[in-house]
Structures are given as C-alpha cells and as structure tokens.
Amino acid sequence: SIASADMDLNQLEAFLTAQTKKQGGITPDQAAVIAKFWKSHRTKIHESLVNQSRWENVLKNMNWRVDLKSQSRRIDQINTPVAIVELELGRSGQ
C-alpha cells in the first residue's frame, strides 16, 4: 500500500499509525522500522514499480534534421523543406 500510493512522510505516518491501532496490525517498533526503510529506499522502490509497470517500448534516442533544396531543375522544388526524424526504441531496462 505504501509503495503503490508513493506515500510522502505525512501519509506514511498516518498510515502506519492506523496500522498500529488496528487489531492484528503491526507493533510501533515494526512501524518505526518500516518508516525508516521507506525513507531510505522510497526513490528506488518507486522507480522499480514504474519500470515493472511499463508494457510498451520506451524512447531511447531521437535525432532529427531539416534539409532544404537550394538548386533544382524544376523551380517549384526549390526551398521545399524535408524533415528526417530517427527514433530509437527499446525495452524498458535494456
């Protein structure tokens, strides 16, 4: 619950307090250990969950350029821009 909600410190404190008051819940010592662990590893846990939830490819790199003809046999083709875009896709974590 803590990780899926990406709880901040206030939310974490309220959640753990509720869990200690719940019958069959956790002890205050367990709540303190969970809070300390969450404060230390929140970013890593959140990034791991985000990476695991991606189903599609991710954009790894993008290159682009615009070409402009400066000389042509046919006059109507001069100054016609052509855009070239290169996208590199990859799987998350690769």
HELIX and SHEET records of a PDB file:
HELIX    1   1 ILE A    2  ALA A    5  1                                   4    
HELIX    2   2 LEU A    9  LYS A   21  1                                  13    
HELIX    3   3 PRO A   28  SER A   53  1                                  26    
HELIX    4   4 ILE A   75  GLN A   77  5                                   3    
SHEET    1   A 2 VAL A  58  LEU A  68  0                                        
SHEET    2   A 2 PRO A  81  GLY A  90 -1                                        
END                                                                             
